[in-house]
Amino acid sequence: MERFHEETVWVANRENSLSHPSFSRLELSENGNLLLFEGFSEIPVWSTNLTFPQLSITEAVLGDDGNFVLSGRSNTSSIFWESFDHPTDTLLPGAKLWTRKPQQLISWKNSEDPAPGMFSLGLNPNGTFLEWNRSQIYGRSEVWNGTSLSSLSGRNIIFNYTFVSSKNESERYLTYSLHNPSNLARFRIAQTGQIRALLCLSALSIWSIIGTSPSNLSDDYALCGAFGVVQYPDNSSNSCGCLKGFKPFSMEDTRLNDWSGG
């Protein structure tokens, strides 16, 4: 099992990164929106961008489940926006992965840049699917049989999966919980295209990979780019190498384990 320490599970401004994160600030605007600024600039680099019927008094709360929620201050059950509806590369317990096309888990560009990468995990009415470049499906689960996905229900020693259909069958979502809520867990699509199930036991402070799909990096679509080959055995810190006589297209990208350039 591979082990991790603290990990980033959500990024607000992944498509508009900050040059100096330590000089950023998060504020509530007069109309109730969340705004992220950098330095002394008054132009936000990110906003919840909601239109309220009138000036609203809101509050932003980070819950114990990892969901960042913007709600009415006088009525916290009135939720205007939540980070669970805008996932990045991670699905936390209690979050829902909908069949809506825009709602996908999208990998980081590389080990340091949270910008959208080449791999994504989505859900359609028939089950989960993996895409490369948001266009080429390279993996999927079995067809939804109306009650469950057998590939998920078989892992119920730790996870409890729920696949829910709306009343008119027009929308479905996948969610999960833990049989032991004192533990921590998350599903993440890595920059290599692997879906990783990670668990942190309550008695420990480290993350452990307890499952991957595909199980081998060699099954990931176009992971190593042109004239690139997967390293054996699988090595997540340096996934690919070059054929004899070739060199990486970008040494900086490959240093960050991004081999898409070949």
C-alpha positions as CSV (number, residue, x, y, z in Angstrom):
1,M,0.0,0.0,0.0
2,E,1.2,3.5,-0.8
3,R,0.9,6.1,1.9
4,F,0.1,9.8,1.9
5,H,0.1,12.6,4.4
6,E,-2.2,15.6,4.0
7,E,-3.8,16.0,0.6
8,T,-5.7,18.7,-1.3
9,V,-9.2,17.5,-2.1
10,W,-10.8,20.6,-3.6
11,V,-9.5,23.7,-5.4
12,A,-11.8,26.7,-6.2
13,N,-9.7,28.5,-8.8
14,R,-8.1,25.5,-10.6
15,E,-8.5,27.2,-14.0
16,N,-7.1,30.5,-12.8
17,S,-4.2,29.8,-10.5
18,L,-2.6,32.3,-8.2
19,S,0.9,33.6,-8.6
20,H,1.3,34.2,-4.9
21,P,-1.2,32.1,-2.9
22,S,0.1,33.4,0.4
23,F,-1.2,36.8,-0.6
24,S,-4.7,35.7,-1.4
25,R,-7.9,36.5,0.5
26,L,-11.5,35.0,0.5
27,E,-14.3,37.4,1.2
28,L,-18.1,37.6,1.2
29,S,-19.4,40.3,-1.1
30,E,-22.2,42.7,-0.3
31,N,-24.6,40.7,-2.5
32,G,-23.7,37.4,-0.7
33,N,-21.2,35.8,-3.1
34,L,-17.9,34.3,-2.2
35,L,-15.0,36.1,-3.8
36,L,-11.3,35.1,-4.0
37,F,-8.7,37.9,-4.5
38,E,-5.0,37.9,-5.0
39,G,-2.8,40.5,-3.3
40,F,-4.3,44.1,-3.4
41,S,-6.3,43.5,-6.5
42,E,-10.0,44.2,-6.3
43,I,-10.8,42.0,-9.3
44,P,-11.7,38.5,-8.1
45,V,-9.9,35.5,-9.6
46,W,-12.8,33.3,-8.6
47,S,-16.4,33.8,-7.5
48,T,-19.5,31.7,-6.7
49,N,-21.1,34.0,-9.2
50,L,-24.6,33.7,-8.0
51,T,-27.6,35.9,-8.8
52,F,-29.7,36.6,-5.7
53,P,-33.2,38.0,-5.9
54,Q,-32.1,40.7,-3.4
55,L,-29.2,41.5,-1.2
56,S,-28.6,38.5,0.9
57,I,-26.9,38.0,4.2
58,T,-24.9,34.8,3.8
59,E,-22.3,32.8,5.6
60,A,-19.7,30.3,4.4
61,V,-19.0,27.2,6.5
62,L,-16.6,24.3,5.9
63,G,-18.3,21.2,7.3
64,D,-16.7,18.2,9.0
65,D,-17.5,16.2,5.8
66,G,-15.3,18.5,3.7
67,N,-18.2,20.3,2.0
68,F,-17.7,24.1,1.8
69,V,-21.2,25.5,1.9
70,L,-22.6,29.0,1.3
71,S,-26.0,29.4,3.0
72,G,-28.3,32.0,4.4
73,R,-27.2,33.3,7.7
74,S,-30.6,33.4,9.2
75,N,-31.6,30.1,7.6
76,T,-28.7,27.7,7.2
77,S,-30.9,25.1,5.6
78,S,-31.2,27.5,2.6
79,I,-28.1,26.4,0.7
80,F,-27.1,28.6,-2.2
81,W,-23.9,26.9,-3.3
82,E,-21.7,24.0,-2.1
83,S,-18.3,22.7,-3.2
84,F,-19.7,19.1,-3.4
85,D,-21.6,20.3,-6.5
86,H,-18.3,21.4,-8.1
87,P,-15.8,18.6,-7.6
88,T,-12.2,18.8,-8.8
89,D,-10.3,15.4,-8.8
90,T,-11.8,14.0,-5.5
91,L,-15.1,12.5,-4.4
92,L,-15.6,12.5,-0.6
93,P,-18.1,10.4,1.3
94,G,-21.5,12.0,1.0
95,A,-20.8,13.9,-2.2
96,K,-22.8,13.0,-5.2
97,L,-21.5,12.3,-8.7
98,W,-24.4,13.1,-11.1
99,T,-25.1,12.0,-14.6
100,R,-24.9,15.7,-15.7
101,K,-22.1,15.9,-18.3
102,P,-20.3,19.0,-16.7
103,Q,-20.0,17.3,-13.3
104,Q,-16.9,15.1,-13.6
105,L,-13.9,14.4,-11.5
106,I,-10.9,15.8,-13.6
107,S,-7.3,15.0,-12.8
108,W,-4.7,17.6,-12.0
109,K,-2.5,18.6,-14.9
110,N,0.6,17.4,-13.0
111,S,1.8,16.8,-9.5
112,E,2.0,20.6,-8.7
113,D,-0.6,22.2,-11.0
114,P,-4.3,21.6,-10.1
115,A,-5.4,22.9,-13.6
116,P,-7.7,20.4,-15.4
117,G,-5.6,17.5,-16.7
118,M,-6.2,14.9,-19.4
119,F,-8.2,12.3,-17.5
120,S,-11.8,12.5,-16.1
121,L,-14.3,10.2,-14.4
122,G,-18.0,10.7,-15.1
123,L,-21.4,9.0,-14.7
124,N,-24.0,8.3,-17.4
125,P,-27.3,6.5,-17.0
126,N,-25.5,3.2,-17.7
127,G,-22.7,3.5,-15.1
128,T,-19.3,5.2,-14.6
129,F,-16.8,5.9,-17.4
130,L,-13.3,7.1,-17.8
131,E,-12.4,9.7,-20.5
132,W,-9.2,11.0,-22.0
133,N,-9.2,14.7,-23.0
134,R,-13.0,14.8,-22.2
135,S,-13.7,13.1,-25.5
136,Q,-12.2,9.5,-25.7
137,I,-13.8,6.9,-23.4
138,Y,-11.2,4.4,-22.4
139,G,-12.9,2.5,-19.6
140,R,-16.3,2.0,-18.1
141,S,-18.2,0.0,-15.5
142,E,-20.8,-2.6,-16.3
143,V,-24.3,-1.5,-17.3
144,W,-26.6,-0.3,-14.5
145,N,-29.1,-3.1,-13.9
146,G,-31.7,-1.0,-12.2
147,T,-30.7,-1.6,-8.6
148,S,-26.9,-1.6,-8.4
149,L,-23.5,-1.8,-10.1
150,S,-22.0,-5.1,-9.1
151,S,-18.5,-3.9,-9.5
152,L,-19.1,-1.4,-6.7
153,S,-21.4,-3.4,-4.4
154,G,-18.6,-6.1,-4.1
155,R,-16.5,-3.6,-2.1
156,N,-18.9,-3.1,0.7
157,I,-16.6,-4.2,3.6
158,I,-15.4,-0.6,3.8
159,F,-17.7,1.4,1.6
160,N,-21.5,1.6,1.2
161,Y,-22.4,2.6,-2.3
162,T,-25.7,4.1,-3.3
163,F,-26.8,4.6,-7.0
164,V,-30.0,6.7,-7.0
165,S,-32.4,7.5,-9.9
166,S,-34.7,10.5,-9.9
167,K,-38.5,9.9,-10.0
168,N,-38.7,10.4,-13.8
169,E,-35.4,8.5,-14.4
170,S,-33.9,11.6,-16.1
171,E,-31.1,12.0,-13.5
172,R,-29.0,9.6,-11.5
173,Y,-26.2,10.0,-9.0
174,L,-23.6,7.8,-7.3
175,T,-22.7,8.5,-3.6
176,Y,-21.1,6.5,-0.9
177,S,-20.5,6.4,2.9
178,L,-18.3,4.5,5.3
179,H,-19.4,1.6,7.4
180,N,-17.0,3.0,10.1
181,P,-17.5,6.8,10.0
182,S,-14.6,7.3,12.4
183,N,-12.3,6.6,9.4
184,L,-11.6,9.0,6.5
185,A,-11.8,8.0,2.8
186,R,-11.8,9.5,-0.6
187,F,-11.8,8.6,-4.3
188,R,-9.4,10.4,-6.5
189,I,-8.6,10.4,-10.2
190,A,-4.9,10.7,-10.4
191,Q,-3.0,12.5,-13.1
192,T,-2.1,9.1,-14.5
193,G,-5.8,8.4,-15.1
194,Q,-6.1,5.8,-12.3
195,I,-9.1,5.9,-10.0
196,R,-7.7,5.4,-6.5
197,A,-9.6,4.5,-3.4
198,L,-7.8,5.9,-0.3
199,L,-8.4,5.2,3.3
200,C,-7.1,6.8,6.5
201,L,-7.8,4.8,9.6
202,S,-8.8,6.7,12.7
203,A,-5.8,5.4,14.7
204,L,-3.3,6.5,12.0
205,S,-2.6,9.8,10.3
206,I,-1.6,8.5,6.9
207,W,-3.5,7.8,3.7
208,S,-3.3,4.3,2.2
209,I,-4.2,3.3,-1.4
210,I,-6.5,0.3,-1.0
211,G,-7.6,-0.1,-4.6
212,T,-6.9,1.2,-8.1
213,S,-8.7,1.0,-11.4
214,P,-7.3,0.3,-13.9
215,S,-5.0,-1.8,-11.7
216,N,-2.0,-1.3,-14.0
217,L,-0.8,2.0,-15.4
218,S,-0.2,0.3,-18.8
219,D,-4.0,0.1,-19.1
220,D,-4.4,3.9,-18.9
221,Y,-5.1,5.5,-22.3
222,A,-2.3,7.6,-23.9
223,L,-0.6,8.0,-20.5
224,C,2.9,8.3,-21.9
225,G,2.3,10.2,-25.1
226,A,4.1,9.5,-28.4
227,F,7.1,7.2,-28.2
228,G,6.7,6.8,-24.5
229,V,6.4,3.5,-22.6
230,V,5.1,2.6,-19.1
231,Q,7.8,1.8,-16.6
232,Y,7.7,-1.7,-15.0
233,P,6.9,-2.2,-12.3
234,D,4.3,0.5,-12.0
235,N,5.9,3.6,-10.4
236,S,3.6,6.4,-9.7
237,S,6.5,8.8,-9.0
238,N,7.8,8.3,-12.5
239,S,5.2,6.6,-14.6
240,C,6.8,6.6,-18.0
241,G,10.1,6.4,-19.9
242,C,11.3,7.0,-23.5
243,L,12.0,4.4,-26.2
244,K,15.7,4.0,-26.9
245,G,17.0,6.9,-28.9
246,F,14.3,9.4,-27.7
247,K,14.2,12.0,-25.0
248,P,11.3,13.7,-23.3
249,F,9.5,16.5,-25.2
250,S,9.6,18.6,-22.0
251,M,12.0,17.9,-19.2
252,E,10.0,20.2,-16.9
253,D,6.7,18.4,-17.6
254,T,8.2,15.0,-17.1
255,R,9.8,16.2,-13.8
256,L,6.2,16.7,-12.7
257,N,5.2,13.3,-14.0
258,D,3.3,14.7,-17.0
259,W,4.2,12.6,-20.0
260,S,1.3,13.6,-22.3
261,G,3.8,15.5,-24.6
262,G,5.6,12.2,-25.3
